[in-house]
């Protein structure tokens, strides 16, 4: 893939330096076609290459259990920056920076930024190196730009699927956000987490567009799920089993709150949260998800029963208001 830097030379040097014998290669879905090429590079060092074919949704999902089962002594995790504090198997993170030019897409975003003077810039790990040029271009266009830095995410201006604390840290100081990167996923996260207008400069499709209307439609769908869940008597509390998604104590607190309101709670441990697997529990009327808060974000209707974030459940149970939840953030647990 010519658009991304896989740091092949660094990988070979690291593997040889570490002297490892068995390496597990883990890539997210869009980068998996590169797996066989990377495996050849690994095996040139004399190590055995193993390719993980399982899904990988983020750095919360490092394949430590798979590596342990295969006696791998190194994981190479592509496409994300470090998220979990400690891995039981040593791990190299390859951030896979994008090599594509972002200038034209940012220029196309300028008309959509008309009327806004203070712009919060944000991007995924792939385009962090484009932020300086974006700031310079927007400054020449008379705009003031800001990068949020909440300290616990790797880089200023970076957003990840479950954490928008960087953009939230400057929400009171900006008028609009400009997300540089592909697709709608992260931009929706920004809009839903800040309740601010959000524009995308997409260098892959070479276009710019707003996600604000889509965000408003999603908020209405999530409100409908909350209303439906209010009447549920039997509620499943989902505990994620992925390395960076297991929040057992949060699940216990939710269970206690459910029971405080005279309802029945069931703790359900699961690795892959899919609509089909939840169909196996017909007596459960709603779920509270303490794992990845993005599970039902883009299409809440794909689940047969309401599946709420912890914050949404606090609204459904009457502990906080809808307005308070929006101020805190829709899906950040």
C-alpha positions as semicolon CSV with decimal commas, in nm:
position;residue;x (nm);y (nm);z (nm)
1;X;0,000;0,000;0,000
2;X;0,180;0,307;-0,126
3;X;-0,016;0,544;0,099
4;X;0,134;0,415;0,428
5;X;0,472;0,379;0,594
6;X;0,517;0,030;0,740
7;X;0,868;0,105;0,870
8;X;1,011;-0,217;0,725
9;X;1,375;-0,130;0,795
10;X;1,304;-0,044;1,157
11;X;1,114;-0,370;1,202
12;X;1,401;-0,580;1,077
13;X;1,644;-0,397;1,303
14;X;1,418;-0,433;1,608
15;X;1,358;-0,805;1,553
16;X;1,728;-0,873;1,510
17;X;1,814;-0,660;1,814
18;X;1,562;-0,842;2,032
19;X;1,668;-1,183;1,906
20;X;1,311;-1,312;1,901
21;X;1,222;-1,638;1,729
22;X;0,845;-1,620;1,680
23;X;0,656;-1,304;1,578
24;X;0,280;-1,244;1,563
25;X;0,174;-0,985;1,305
26;X;-0,146;-0,795;1,384
27;X;-0,310;-0,547;1,145
28;X;-0,650;-0,373;1,135
29;X;-0,888;-0,470;0,857
30;X;-0,785;-0,211;0,599
31;X;-0,415;-0,301;0,626
32;X;-0,448;-0,683;0,628
33;X;-0,360;-0,717;0,256
34;X;-0,004;-0,621;0,357
35;X;0,025;-0,913;0,602
36;X;0,193;-1,157;0,365
37;X;0,450;-0,901;0,251
38;X;0,534;-0,815;0,612
39;X;0,560;-1,185;0,697
40;X;0,832;-1,222;0,433
41;X;1,019;-0,927;0,581
42;X;0,998;-1,084;0,929
43;X;1,124;-1,419;0,809
44;X;1,427;-1,258;0,645
45;X;1,548;-1,192;1,001
46;X;1,533;-1,562;1,080
47;X;1,219;-1,538;1,296
48;X;0,902;-1,735;1,232
49;X;0,616;-1,510;1,118
50;X;0,257;-1,574;1,228
51;X;-0,032;-1,367;1,088
52;X;-0,335;-1,291;1,305
53;X;-0,648;-1,315;1,089
54;X;-0,881;-1,207;1,372
55;X;-1,042;-0,865;1,373
56;X;-0,848;-0,578;1,527
57;X;-1,037;-0,260;1,611
58;X;-0,770;-0,059;1,788
59;X;-0,478;-0,056;2,029
60;X;-0,721;-0,174;2,299
61;X;-0,723;-0,504;2,111
62;X;-0,358;-0,614;2,116
63;X;-0,341;-0,988;2,051
64;X;-0,162;-1,088;2,372
65;X;-0,373;-1,398;2,434
66;X;-0,323;-1,520;2,078
67;X;0,050;-1,457;2,105
68;X;0,069;-1,651;2,431
69;X;-0,122;-1,943;2,281
70;X;0,123;-1,953;1,991
71;X;0,432;-1,908;2,209
72;X;0,516;-1,590;2,018
73;X;0,773;-1,374;2,191
74;X;0,690;-1,055;2,000
75;X;0,377;-0,885;1,863
76;X;0,402;-0,630;1,584
77;X;0,086;-0,420;1,606
78;X;0,015;-0,194;1,308
79;X;-0,201;0,114;1,263
80;X;-0,230;0,244;1,620
81;X;-0,025;0,409;1,893
82;X;0,023;0,250;2,234
83;X;-0,295;0,250;2,445
84;X;-0,268;-0,016;2,716
85;X;-0,010;0,043;2,988
86;X;0,136;-0,305;3,003
87;X;0,135;-0,598;2,760
88;X;0,220;-0,947;2,882
89;X;0,398;-1,012;2,550
90;X;0,650;-0,754;2,427
91;X;0,494;-0,543;2,152
92;X;0,622;-0,312;1,880
93;X;0,374;-0,049;1,763
94;X;0,400;0,065;1,402
95;X;0,183;0,375;1,370
96;X;0,163;0,338;0,990
97;X;0,171;0,707;0,904
98;X;-0,009;0,801;0,583
99;X;0,204;0,929;0,297
100;X;-0,084;1,087;0,108
101;X;-0,093;1,466;0,060
102;X;-0,364;1,639;0,264
103;X;-0,326;1,996;0,134
104;X;-0,596;1,988;-0,134
105;X;-0,859;1,835;0,097
106;X;-0,783;2,097;0,363
107;X;-0,816;2,372;0,103
108;X;-1,154;2,231;0,001
109;X;-1,264;2,251;0,365
110;X;-1,203;2,626;0,378
111;X;-1,546;2,731;0,239
112;X;-1,715;2,512;0,502
113;X;-1,521;2,698;0,772
114;X;-1,658;3,035;0,658
115;X;-1,789;3,232;0,954
116;X;-1,576;3,044;1,207
117;X;-1,258;3,205;1,337
118;X;-1,134;2,959;1,601
119;X;-1,078;2,607;1,472
120;X;-0,992;2,297;1,670
121;X;-0,773;2,064;1,464
122;X;-0,781;1,690;1,514
123;X;-0,667;1,378;1,334
124;X;-0,592;1,009;1,378
125;X;-0,242;0,874;1,427
126;X;-0,196;0,836;1,050
127;X;-0,201;1,211;0,976
128;X;-0,045;1,375;1,281
129;X;0,246;1,496;1,073
130;X;0,000;1,697;0,858
131;X;-0,117;1,918;1,145
132;X;0,168;2,171;1,124
133;X;0,107;2,237;0,754
134;X;-0,267;2,262;0,819
135;X;-0,209;2,521;1,090
136;X;0,012;2,727;0,861
137;X;-0,240;2,716;0,576
138;X;-0,532;2,812;0,799
139;X;-0,330;3,092;0,960
140;X;-0,264;3,239;0,615
141;X;-0,642;3,224;0,562
142;X;-0,702;3,430;0,877
143;X;-0,800;3,142;1,105
144;X;-0,685;3,073;1,458
145;X;-0,620;2,704;1,527
146;X;-0,584;2,502;1,845
147;X;-0,472;2,150;1,932
148;X;-0,613;1,982;2,239
149;X;-0,383;1,793;2,470
150;X;-0,536;1,595;2,755
151;X;-0,203;1,432;2,848
152;X;-0,311;1,065;2,850
153;X;-0,336;1,030;2,470
154;X;-0,005;0,997;2,291
155;X;-0,005;1,319;2,087
156;X;-0,165;1,663;2,088
157;X;-0,454;1,676;1,842
158;X;-0,485;1,298;1,823
159;X;-0,821;1,125;1,861
160;X;-0,890;0,755;1,897
161;X;-1,221;0,573;1,861
162;X;-1,309;0,567;2,231
163;X;-1,132;0,878;2,359
164;X;-1,193;1,235;2,247
165;X;-1,052;1,404;2,555
166;X;-0,805;1,601;2,344
167;X;-1,079;1,777;2,149
168;X;-1,300;1,808;2,456
169;X;-1,019;1,991;2,637
170;X;-1,055;2,288;2,398
171;X;-1,432;2,271;2,337
172;X;-1,499;2,600;2,516
173;X;-1,230;2,778;2,315
174;X;-1,316;2,685;1,955
175;X;-1,611;2,741;1,722
176;X;-1,572;2,437;1,499
177;X;-1,353;2,130;1,452
178;X;-1,165;2,026;1,141
179;X;-1,077;1,657;1,128
180;X;-0,807;1,558;0,881
181;X;-0,840;1,197;0,769
182;X;-1,053;0,944;0,590
183;X;-1,415;0,853;0,650
184;X;-1,672;0,966;0,902
185;X;-1,595;0,752;1,209
186;X;-1,364;0,984;1,404
187;X;-1,539;1,301;1,292
188;X;-1,868;1,167;1,429
189;X;-1,692;1,093;1,756
190;X;-1,578;1,454;1,774
191;X;-1,922;1,593;1,697
192;X;-2,098;1,366;1,946
193;X;-1,836;1,425;2,214
194;X;-1,833;1,805;2,189
195;X;-2,171;1,905;2,038
196;X;-1,976;2,135;1,805
197;X;-1,988;2,162;1,422
198;X;-1,735;1,922;1,270
199;X;-1,587;1,930;0,920
200;X;-1,388;1,650;0,754
201;X;-1,096;1,707;0,516
202;X;-1,068;1,362;0,355
203;X;-0,745;1,324;0,151
204;X;-0,839;0,977;0,023
205;X;-1,159;1,089;-0,149
206;X;-1,012;1,439;-0,191
207;X;-1,320;1,614;-0,054
208;X;-1,450;1,807;0,247
209;X;-1,788;1,771;0,417
210;X;-1,977;1,831;0,742
211;X;-2,092;1,551;0,973
212;X;-2,314;1,770;1,190
213;X;-2,642;1,658;1,033
214;X;-2,548;1,290;1,067
215;X;-2,452;1,349;1,430
216;X;-2,791;1,504;1,506
217;X;-2,972;1,207;1,350
218;X;-2,765;0,968;1,561
219;X;-2,843;1,161;1,878
220;X;-3,215;1,116;1,808
221;X;-3,165;0,742;1,757
222;X;-2,969;0,713;2,081
223;X;-3,238;0,906;2,268
224;X;-3,494;0,655;2,138
225;X;-3,278;0,368;2,270
226;X;-3,257;0,535;2,611
227;X;-3,634;0,578;2,624
228;X;-3,687;0,213;2,532
229;X;-3,438;0,098;2,797
230;X;-3,615;0,292;3,075
231;X;-3,885;0,023;3,094
232;X;-3,646;-0,274;3,092
233;X;-3,664;-0,499;3,400
234;X;-3,389;-0,744;3,304
235;X;-3,065;-0,577;3,198
236;X;-2,741;-0,732;3,076
237;X;-2,415;-0,562;3,176
238;X;-2,149;-0,635;2,917
239;X;-1,790;-0,693;3,030
240;X;-1,538;-0,676;2,747
241;X;-1,264;-0,939;2,743
242;X;-1,022;-0,755;2,515
243;X;-0,707;-0,627;2,682
244;X;-0,792;-0,257;2,674
245;X;-1,168;-0,294;2,710
246;X;-1,211;-0,491;3,033
247;X;-1,366;-0,260;3,292
248;X;-1,483;-0,508;3,551
249;X;-1,520;-0,257;3,834
250;X;-1,734;-0,032;3,614
251;X;-1,957;-0,330;3,537
252;X;-2,000;-0,405;3,907
253;X;-2,097;-0,044;3,977
254;X;-2,355;-0,052;3,698
255;X;-2,496;-0,381;3,830
256;X;-2,530;-0,227;4,176
257;X;-2,710;0,075;4,035
258;X;-2,950;-0,142;3,833
259;X;-3,038;-0,339;4,145
260;X;-3,077;-0,019;4,345
261;X;-3,361;0,070;4,105
262;X;-3,533;-0,263;4,170
263;X;-3,432;-0,430;3,845
264;X;-3,237;-0,746;3,770
265;X;-2,882;-0,730;3,633
266;X;-2,681;-1,002;3,461
267;X;-2,306;-0,979;3,402
268;X;-2,215;-1,100;3,054
269;X;-1,849;-1,148;2,956
270;X;-1,779;-1,137;2,585
271;X;-1,493;-1,074;2,344
272;X;-1,676;-0,985;2,022
273;X;-1,998;-0,791;2,084
274;X;-2,221;-0,860;1,785
275;X;-2,598;-0,843;1,732
276;X;-2,617;-1,219;1,676
277;X;-2,446;-1,321;2,000
278;X;-2,684;-1,109;2,208
279;X;-2,984;-1,284;2,052
280;X;-2,898;-1,586;2,266
281;X;-3,047;-1,411;2,574
282;X;-3,415;-1,349;2,490
283;X;-3,522;-1,256;2,845
284;X;-3,276;-0,965;2,860
285;X;-3,453;-0,646;2,750
286;X;-3,160;-0,401;2,732
287;X;-2,784;-0,392;2,771
288;X;-2,529;-0,160;2,926
289;X;-2,194;-0,183;2,754
290;X;-1,885;-0,123;2,968
291;X;-1,648;-0,240;2,693
292;X;-1,584;-0,036;2,377
293;X;-1,829;0,257;2,387
294;X;-1,834;0,278;2,007
295;X;-1,999;-0,062;1,960
296;X;-2,343;0,072;1,868
297;X;-2,253;0,432;1,786
298;X;-2,291;0,439;1,409
299;X;-2,593;0,210;1,382
300;X;-2,774;0,157;1,712
301;X;-3,062;0,001;1,521
302;X;-2,853;-0,300;1,419
303;X;-2,902;-0,447;1,768
304;X;-3,240;-0,601;1,847
305;X;-3,233;-0,459;2,201
306;X;-3,108;-0,120;2,326
307;X;-2,735;-0,129;2,402
308;X;-2,640;0,177;2,605
309;X;-2,311;0,328;2,706
310;X;-2,262;0,380;3,078
311;X;-2,340;0,750;3,037
312;X;-2,660;0,672;2,847
313;X;-2,766;0,428;3,117
314;X;-2,721;0,704;3,375
315;X;-2,982;0,902;3,179
316;X;-3,216;0,604;3,145
317;X;-3,198;0,540;3,519
318;X;-3,267;0,905;3,602
319;X;-2,929;0,960;3,768
320;X;-2,834;1,241;3,527
321;X;-3,015;1,449;3,267
322;X;-2,978;1,417;2,889
323;X;-2,824;1,766;2,880
324;X;-2,569;1,674;3,147
325;X;-2,474;1,361;2,958
326;X;-2,423;1,555;2,635
327;X;-2,195;1,794;2,822
328;X;-1,996;1,505;2,964
329;X;-1,986;1,310;2,637
330;X;-2,218;1,056;2,480
331;X;-1,996;0,751;2,483
332;X;-1,685;0,812;2,691
333;X;-1,712;0,584;2,993
